Amino acid sequence: MRIAIVSASKPDNRNTGMLTVDFAAASLLSDLPGVQLNWFTFPPSASKKENEFAEITKDTIHFHNLPDSLEQIYKHDAIIFWGDFLHSRTFLTTGGPIQVRRFGLSPTQIWDIMARCMLLRDASADVLERTLLFGGTILPDKQSDLEDEAYRSAFTRLISGCRQAWMREPISAARVAMIRNDERSYLGVDAALLLPKSVNFPVGPWSEGEGGRRIGLFVGARSQVTKDLIPFVERLAKRFSAEIDWLPWLNFPCYQNPPVSQRIKGIAKLLLPICPDRRRHELQARARRNSSLLADNLRRRTLRSGTWTTGDLVRQLGKYEFIVTDTYHICINAWRLGVPAICLGAEQPSIHSNRGSLADLKKFIFYLTYQATDLYFTPTQLQNRNAADFAASVLESTQPGAIIERIESHARHVKCDLLETIRQMLKLPTQSTSYGQIHHDHFAKAATKVEG
């Protein structure tokens, strides 16, 4: 029996968060008896990093290229779309086409590829019945997106016809329930939450030393760093008698090389003469430059020497008292490992993002979902001198433990439901009652009690 796993794009070891997403699928499904996993995605840009990714994954994950392999996908016993924005029109018309645009295709040709591969537009009803959607989101989409008939018809057909869907946040889950017009729960989790606490990433000496109490820090990748962040983190470190430790989660050059601030400054000078609103763009460029300088300064002061691996980063994350970050998948993986995460985000998170990733909104919704917003801090909150004391009081209370238990319990039930659904599809022996059945039985008993 074969399972096809479709992901957004082939990751490499520069993006630790997306590696944890894909390894969650590999770890979860590789133990199914007699099942072969085949991975499918769009071809990545040529990069020497691909060799490093191959070294990390070893024999675990081998990607087949789309759209060349679409007919192969149809023949699998189960098809799982895994994580990300795979069915959002925003992704299908902006982020996704980046992977195929370099082949010189027209916009019409690109849309045809995205619709066939990600929405299974041309697949039979039987193929849709063997399809599962897990850990994705359609949060960016608006009614105007549904006005696109080509997208709406293919999207609603997939959502209505697929075997089951588990969306990673409650808003997308509610939208799926509306389309399917039933009372089932379609709330899943971010796929990274299904990664076991102990995962077989190669590790080196970087994460072995530097004992004592330490708090993790990684900022500047997903939001602008303000001057108020430094005293906030320093006061927390003093309160917990801990060292501040920079965790280089994203290995992209722009998040590690100090000259980035100078590059931003140079680009800004080139753009300003052609900007109609010169002053506004000048202020924005200055804010980005200052943020980069602050992040560079923090990184230089707190990054330990030596060379790290992806395994080092994940292992080190699990050692912290807590972590301060603006990066979504650090928050996800920290809570997964039982480490509280102070999340930095915008005052009013928006569906509009210049990075196309809903950076602040998806963080805020995650914290809302698990009642963790006492640890979500905005730039305005950081200006308050009592912010660090408040954060410390939350961290020292029973709140983090309750949040960790809530996240773990939800992930455990969703994992159970996913595996039981796959076992039923493949006619494998079932092991336990699924999450959906647990909730169905619970509400049925409650209704009987009320009627009685």
C-alpha positions as CSV (number, residue, x, y, z in Angstrom):
1,M,0.0,0.0,0.0
2,R,1.2,3.5,-0.8
3,I,0.6,6.9,0.6
4,A,1.3,10.1,-1.4
5,I,2.3,13.1,0.7
6,V,2.0,16.5,-1.1
7,S,3.8,19.5,0.4
8,A,4.2,23.1,-0.7
9,S,7.8,23.1,-1.8
10,K,10.9,21.0,-1.0
11,P,12.5,22.6,2.1
12,D,16.2,22.6,2.9
13,N,18.0,23.0,6.2
14,R,17.8,26.7,6.1
15,N,14.2,26.7,7.3
16,T,14.1,24.6,10.4
17,G,10.4,25.1,11.0
18,M,9.4,23.6,7.7
19,L,11.7,20.6,8.3
20,T,9.8,19.9,11.5
21,V,6.6,20.0,9.6
22,D,7.7,17.4,7.0
23,F,9.5,15.2,9.5
24,A,6.3,15.1,11.5
25,A,4.6,13.2,8.6
26,A,7.6,10.9,8.2
27,S,7.7,10.1,11.9
28,L,4.0,9.6,12.2
29,L,3.3,7.5,9.1
30,S,6.5,5.4,8.7
31,D,5.4,3.0,11.4
32,L,2.2,2.0,9.6
33,P,2.7,-1.7,8.6
34,G,3.3,-2.5,5.0
35,V,2.9,1.2,3.9
36,Q,5.3,3.0,1.5
37,L,5.5,6.8,1.7
38,N,6.1,8.8,-1.4
39,W,6.7,12.6,-1.3
40,F,5.6,15.1,-4.0
41,T,6.3,18.8,-4.4
42,F,7.3,21.4,-7.0
43,P,10.9,21.4,-8.0
44,P,13.0,23.8,-5.9
45,S,15.6,26.2,-7.2
46,A,19.0,24.8,-7.7
47,S,21.0,25.3,-4.6
48,K,24.0,23.7,-2.8
49,K,21.7,23.6,0.2
50,E,19.9,20.7,-1.4
51,N,22.8,18.5,-0.7
52,E,22.7,19.5,3.0
53,F,19.0,18.7,3.1
54,A,19.6,15.3,1.5
55,E,22.2,14.6,4.3
56,I,19.7,15.5,7.0
57,T,16.8,13.5,5.5
58,K,19.0,10.5,4.5
59,D,16.6,7.7,3.6
60,T,13.5,9.3,5.2
61,I,12.2,11.7,2.5
62,H,12.6,11.5,-1.3
63,F,10.7,14.1,-3.3
64,H,9.1,13.5,-6.7
65,N,8.5,16.5,-8.8
66,L,5.1,18.0,-9.7
67,P,3.4,18.3,-12.1
68,D,5.3,15.4,-13.8
69,S,4.1,12.9,-11.2
70,L,0.4,13.8,-10.9
71,E,-0.8,10.7,-12.6
72,Q,1.3,8.7,-10.1
73,I,-0.4,10.4,-7.2
74,Y,-3.8,9.3,-8.5
75,K,-2.8,5.7,-8.2
76,H,-1.9,5.8,-4.5
77,D,-4.1,4.2,-1.8
78,A,-4.2,7.4,0.1
79,I,-3.2,11.0,-0.7
80,I,-2.4,13.5,2.1
81,F,-1.9,17.2,1.5
82,W,0.4,18.2,4.4
83,G,0.5,21.6,6.0
84,D,1.0,25.1,4.7
85,F,-1.4,27.2,2.4
86,L,-1.8,24.5,-0.3
87,H,-5.4,25.3,-1.1
88,S,-5.6,29.0,-0.5
89,R,-6.1,31.1,-3.6
90,T,-3.5,33.5,-2.2
91,F,-0.9,30.7,-2.3
92,L,-2.1,29.3,-5.7
93,T,-1.8,32.7,-7.4
94,T,1.3,34.1,-5.6
95,G,3.5,31.8,-3.5
96,G,3.0,28.6,-5.3
97,P,3.7,29.9,-8.8
98,I,7.2,31.0,-7.7
99,Q,8.2,27.3,-7.9
100,V,7.2,27.0,-11.6
101,R,7.5,30.5,-12.9
102,R,11.2,30.0,-13.8
103,F,10.2,27.6,-16.6
104,G,8.9,30.5,-18.7
105,L,5.2,29.5,-18.5
106,S,2.3,31.9,-19.1
107,P,0.0,32.9,-16.2
108,T,-2.7,30.6,-17.7
109,Q,-0.3,27.7,-17.8
110,I,0.8,28.3,-14.2
111,W,-2.8,28.4,-12.9
112,D,-3.6,25.2,-14.8
113,I,-0.7,23.5,-13.1
114,M,-1.6,24.8,-9.6
115,A,-5.3,23.8,-10.1
116,R,-4.5,20.3,-11.2
117,C,-1.8,19.6,-8.6
118,M,-3.1,21.4,-5.5
119,L,-6.9,21.3,-6.0
120,L,-7.0,18.0,-7.9
121,R,-9.3,19.7,-10.4
122,D,-9.2,17.0,-13.0
123,A,-9.1,14.0,-10.6
124,S,-12.0,11.6,-10.4
125,A,-14.4,11.4,-7.4
126,D,-12.7,8.2,-6.4
127,V,-9.3,10.0,-6.1
128,L,-10.9,12.7,-3.9
129,E,-12.4,10.0,-1.7
130,R,-8.9,8.8,-1.0
131,T,-7.6,12.3,-0.2
132,L,-7.0,13.8,3.2
133,L,-6.1,17.4,4.0
134,F,-4.0,18.0,7.1
135,G,-2.6,21.1,8.9
136,G,-3.4,23.6,6.1
137,T,-5.1,27.0,6.3
138,I,-7.3,29.0,4.0
139,L,-7.2,32.0,6.3
140,P,-6.0,34.5,3.7
141,D,-8.9,34.0,1.4
142,K,-11.7,36.5,1.1
143,Q,-15.1,36.5,-0.6
144,S,-13.4,38.2,-3.6
145,D,-11.3,35.1,-4.0
146,L,-14.4,33.0,-4.2
147,E,-15.6,35.2,-6.9
148,D,-13.0,33.6,-9.1
149,E,-15.1,30.8,-10.6
150,A,-12.1,28.7,-11.7
151,Y,-10.8,28.7,-8.2
152,R,-14.2,28.4,-6.4
153,S,-15.4,25.4,-8.4
154,A,-12.2,23.4,-8.0
155,F,-11.7,24.4,-4.4
156,T,-15.3,23.6,-3.2
157,R,-15.2,20.3,-5.2
158,L,-12.0,19.2,-3.3
159,I,-13.3,20.3,0.1
160,S,-16.7,18.6,-0.4
161,G,-15.3,15.4,-2.0
162,C,-12.2,14.7,0.1
163,R,-12.3,12.0,2.7
164,Q,-11.6,14.3,5.6
165,A,-9.9,17.6,6.5
166,W,-8.1,18.8,9.6
167,M,-7.3,22.5,9.4
168,R,-4.7,24.0,11.6
169,E,-6.7,26.8,13.1
170,P,-10.4,27.2,14.0
171,I,-11.4,29.8,11.3
172,S,-10.4,27.6,8.4
173,A,-12.0,24.7,10.2
174,A,-15.3,26.6,10.4
175,R,-15.1,27.5,6.7
176,V,-14.6,23.8,5.8
177,A,-17.6,22.8,7.9
178,M,-19.8,25.4,6.1
179,I,-18.8,24.1,2.7
180,R,-19.4,20.5,3.7
181,N,-22.6,21.4,5.5
182,D,-22.2,19.1,8.4
183,E,-21.5,19.2,12.2
184,R,-18.1,17.4,12.2
185,S,-15.1,19.1,13.7
186,Y,-12.5,20.0,11.1
187,L,-10.1,21.5,13.6
188,G,-6.6,19.9,13.5
189,V,-3.3,21.3,14.5
190,D,-0.2,22.7,12.9
191,A,1.6,19.6,11.5
192,A,4.8,20.3,13.5
193,L,2.9,19.6,16.7
194,L,2.7,15.9,15.7
195,L,6.5,15.6,15.6
196,P,7.7,13.4,18.6
197,K,9.7,15.2,21.3
198,S,12.6,12.9,20.5
199,V,13.4,13.0,16.8
200,N,16.4,11.5,15.0
201,F,18.0,14.7,13.6
202,P,21.8,14.5,13.4
203,V,23.4,16.6,16.2
204,G,26.9,17.9,16.9
205,P,28.7,19.4,19.9
206,W,27.1,22.9,19.5
207,S,24.1,22.0,21.7
208,E,26.0,19.9,24.2
209,G,27.9,22.6,26.1
210,E,26.9,26.0,27.6
211,G,25.1,24.6,30.7
212,G,23.2,26.6,33.3
213,R,19.9,28.4,33.0
214,R,19.4,29.9,29.6
215,I,16.6,31.7,27.8
216,G,16.3,31.5,24.0
217,L,16.1,34.5,21.7
218,F,15.4,34.8,17.9
219,V,13.9,38.0,16.5
220,G,13.9,40.2,13.4
221,A,13.0,37.5,10.9
222,R,9.2,38.0,11.0
223,S,8.8,41.4,12.6
224,Q,10.6,44.6,13.3
225,V,12.8,44.8,16.4
226,T,12.2,47.8,18.6
227,K,14.6,49.3,21.1
228,D,12.2,48.3,23.9
229,L,12.8,44.6,23.3
230,I,16.4,44.7,24.7
231,P,15.6,45.9,28.2
232,F,12.5,43.6,28.2
233,V,14.7,40.5,27.5
234,E,17.5,41.7,29.8
235,R,15.1,42.2,32.8
236,L,13.7,38.7,32.2
237,A,17.2,37.2,32.1
238,K,18.0,39.0,35.4
239,R,14.8,37.8,37.0
240,F,15.5,34.2,36.1
241,S,19.3,34.4,36.7
242,A,19.7,33.1,33.2
243,E,21.9,33.8,30.2
244,I,20.5,35.0,26.9
245,D,21.1,32.6,24.0
246,W,20.5,33.4,20.4
247,L,19.0,30.5,18.5
248,P,19.8,30.8,14.8
249,W,16.6,29.1,13.7
250,L,16.5,30.4,10.1
251,N,19.8,29.9,8.3
252,F,19.1,32.4,5.6
253,P,21.9,34.9,5.0
254,C,19.7,37.9,5.6
255,Y,19.1,36.7,9.2
256,Q,22.7,36.1,10.0
257,N,25.0,38.5,8.2
258,P,25.5,42.0,9.8
259,P,25.9,43.7,6.4
260,V,22.2,43.2,5.8
261,S,21.4,46.5,7.4
262,Q,23.8,48.2,4.9
263,R,22.1,46.4,2.0
264,I,18.7,47.6,3.2
265,K,20.0,51.1,3.4
266,G,21.4,51.0,-0.1
267,I,18.2,49.6,-1.6
268,A,16.2,52.3,0.1
269,K,18.3,55.0,-1.4
270,L,17.7,53.5,-4.9
271,L,13.9,53.3,-4.4
272,L,13.2,56.6,-2.7
273,P,13.5,58.9,-5.8
274,I,10.8,56.9,-7.6
275,C,8.4,56.7,-4.6
276,P,5.3,59.0,-4.9
277,D,5.1,59.1,-1.1
278,R,8.8,59.7,-0.4
279,R,8.4,60.6,3.3
280,R,6.4,57.5,4.2
281,H,8.7,55.2,2.4
282,E,11.7,56.9,4.0
283,L,10.3,56.3,7.5
284,Q,9.5,52.7,6.7
285,A,13.0,52.1,5.3
286,R,14.5,53.7,8.4
287,A,12.4,51.5,10.7
288,R,13.6,48.4,8.8
289,R,17.2,49.6,9.0
290,N,17.0,50.2,12.7
291,S,15.3,46.9,13.3
292,S,18.1,45.1,11.3
293,L,20.8,46.9,13.3
294,L,19.1,46.0,16.7
295,A,18.7,42.3,15.6
296,D,22.3,42.2,14.4
297,N,23.5,43.6,17.7
298,L,21.5,41.1,19.7
299,R,22.8,38.2,17.5
300,R,26.4,39.2,17.9
301,R,26.1,39.6,21.6
302,T,24.3,36.3,22.3
303,L,25.2,33.8,19.6
304,R,27.5,31.1,20.8
305,S,30.5,30.2,18.6
306,G,30.7,27.0,16.6
307,T,28.8,25.3,13.8
308,W,25.3,24.0,14.4
309,T,23.1,21.4,12.7
310,T,19.3,21.3,12.4
311,G,19.4,18.7,15.2
312,D,21.3,21.1,17.4
313,L,18.7,23.8,17.0
314,V,15.8,21.6,17.8
315,R,17.6,20.0,20.8
316,Q,18.8,23.4,22.1
317,L,15.2,24.7,21.9
318,G,14.1,22.0,24.2
319,K,16.6,23.1,26.9
320,Y,15.5,26.6,27.4
321,E,13.6,27.9,30.4
322,F,11.5,29.8,27.9
323,I,12.1,31.5,24.5
324,V,11.4,35.0,23.2
325,T,10.7,35.1,19.5
326,D,8.7,36.6,16.6
327,T,8.8,33.3,14.5
328,Y,5.7,31.1,14.3
329,H,7.3,27.7,14.1
330,I,9.7,28.4,16.9
331,C,6.6,29.1,19.0
332,I,5.0,25.9,17.8
333,N,8.0,23.7,18.4
334,A,8.8,25.3,21.8
335,W,5.3,24.5,23.1
336,R,5.6,21.0,21.6
337,L,8.8,20.5,23.6
338,G,7.2,21.8,26.8
339,V,9.0,25.2,26.6
340,P,6.9,28.3,27.1
341,A,7.3,30.8,24.2
342,I,6.9,34.6,24.5
343,C,5.6,35.6,21.1
344,L,6.2,39.0,19.7
345,G,3.6,40.2,17.2
346,A,1.7,43.1,15.7
347,E,-1.0,45.2,17.5
348,Q,-3.6,44.3,14.9
349,P,-2.5,41.2,13.0
350,S,-3.7,41.4,9.3
351,I,-4.3,38.9,6.5
352,H,-2.1,41.2,4.4
353,S,1.5,40.3,4.7
354,N,4.4,41.5,2.5
355,R,6.0,38.1,3.1
356,G,2.8,36.2,2.1
357,S,2.9,34.1,5.3
358,L,0.3,35.8,7.6
359,A,3.3,36.0,10.0
360,D,1.5,37.9,12.8
361,L,-2.1,36.7,12.3
362,K,-1.3,33.0,12.4
363,K,0.7,33.5,15.6
364,F,-2.0,35.5,17.3
365,I,-4.7,32.9,16.3
366,F,-2.5,30.1,17.7
367,Y,-2.2,31.9,21.0
368,L,-5.9,32.7,21.0
369,T,-6.8,29.0,20.4
370,Y,-4.8,27.7,23.3
371,Q,-5.6,30.6,25.7
372,A,-2.0,31.7,25.7
373,T,-2.4,35.4,24.9
374,D,-0.9,36.6,28.2
375,L,2.4,35.6,26.5
376,Y,1.7,37.5,23.2
377,F,3.4,40.9,23.4
378,T,3.0,43.8,21.0
379,P,5.4,46.7,20.5
380,T,3.2,48.9,22.6
381,Q,3.2,46.5,25.5
382,L,7.0,46.3,25.4
383,Q,7.1,50.0,26.1
384,N,5.7,49.4,29.5
385,R,8.5,49.0,32.1
386,N,6.3,46.5,33.9
387,A,6.1,44.2,30.8
388,A,9.0,42.0,31.9
389,D,7.6,41.7,35.4
390,F,4.2,40.7,34.0
391,A,5.7,38.1,31.7
392,A,7.8,36.7,34.5
393,S,4.7,36.4,36.8
394,V,3.0,34.4,34.0
395,L,6.0,32.2,33.4
396,E,6.3,31.5,37.2
397,S,2.6,30.7,37.5
398,T,0.7,27.5,36.6
399,Q,-0.4,29.0,33.3
400,P,2.4,27.6,31.1
401,G,1.8,24.1,32.4
402,A,-1.9,24.3,31.6
403,I,-1.2,25.6,28.1
404,I,1.3,22.9,27.4
405,E,-1.2,20.2,28.6
406,R,-4.0,21.8,26.4
407,I,-1.8,21.8,23.3
408,E,-0.5,18.2,24.0
409,S,-4.0,16.9,24.6
410,H,-5.4,18.4,21.4
411,A,-2.5,17.2,19.3
412,R,-2.8,13.7,20.8
413,H,-6.5,13.4,19.9
414,V,-6.0,14.8,16.4
415,K,-3.1,12.4,15.8
416,C,-5.4,9.5,16.9
417,D,-8.2,10.7,14.6
418,L,-5.8,11.0,11.6
419,L,-4.2,7.6,12.1
420,E,-7.5,5.9,12.6
421,T,-8.9,7.4,9.4
422,I,-5.8,6.3,7.5
423,R,-6.1,2.8,8.9
424,Q,-9.7,2.6,7.9
425,M,-8.9,3.8,4.4
426,L,-6.1,1.2,4.0
427,K,-8.1,-1.5,5.8
428,L,-5.4,-1.8,8.5
429,P,-6.3,-3.0,12.1
430,T,-7.6,0.0,14.1
431,Q,-6.2,0.6,17.5
432,S,-8.4,3.0,19.4
433,T,-11.4,5.2,19.2
434,S,-10.9,8.2,17.0
435,Y,-11.1,11.8,18.2
436,G,-14.1,12.5,16.1
437,Q,-15.9,9.4,17.5
438,I,-15.0,10.4,21.1
439,H,-16.7,13.8,20.5
440,H,-19.7,12.2,18.7
441,D,-20.2,9.8,21.7
442,H,-19.8,12.6,24.2
443,F,-22.4,14.8,22.6
444,A,-24.7,11.8,22.0
445,K,-24.6,10.9,25.7
446,A,-25.1,14.5,26.7
447,A,-28.2,14.8,24.4
448,T,-29.6,11.5,25.8
449,K,-29.2,12.8,29.4
450,V,-30.9,16.1,28.5
451,E,-33.8,14.3,26.8
452,G,-34.2,11.9,29.8
